[in-house]
Amino acid sequence: MLPAAFAFLHAHGVEVAPADLDAAVADALRAHRAVLYPRGGAGLTADELSFLREGGVDPDGEIRGLDPVVRGVAEHAAILKSALTTAEVAAALGVTEARVRQRLQKRTLFGIETRHGWRIPSFQLSEEGELPGWSEVAPRLPAGLSAVELLGWLTLPNADLVVGEEETPVSPLDWLRAGRSPKVAAAVAAGLA
């Protein structure tokens, strides 16, 4: 672990030696491995086992490709890396930082609270400002939704959002960018709960 991380822990009253912390992390990973990667698919239906295999998770604990937990952490880190501060969002929207914080409280903007303050994922903004209809969709999202889950929902085609004569599913992000009804997207967002 990096020295800065130990300094942070010590500053918050966690007195631990580097070797002890590394051992504790290894023990925690071993303890949770059964939950994260169930052996043999114990307790799972045939459909659930098939779903896991299609997603790259072997029910016997072997993982093909990037570990899903590592992938989730990496995706979260990427979202944070491109996220904006309240000051940057205020400038982009032409409002005050206080207004941005009010919107975060009202959940008309999605934010991630960090020890350095709020970070607002950039996928809520476009070159013209705010993603059209976002202030109507965001409050309908389930509380506690992670940024990774939200980005996945926003970017994957959704069977409830179809366009054209062939009723082609589009992502909520594409739906809103095209200026389609935010009420429809908000109803789909509410169904995530």
TAHUTA-V357956 format. One record per helix or strand. SS is the DSSP state (A for helix, B for strand). FROM is the first residue (numbers start at 1). TO is the last residue. Records with the same first field share a line. If there is no record, write none. Layout:
SS = FROM-TO  FROM-TO
//
This chain:
A = 3-11  18-36  39-41  46-54  68-82  86-93  97-106  122-124  134-140  147-155  172-177  182-190
B = 57-57  63-63  84-84  112-114  117-120  125-126  129-130  157-163  168-171
//
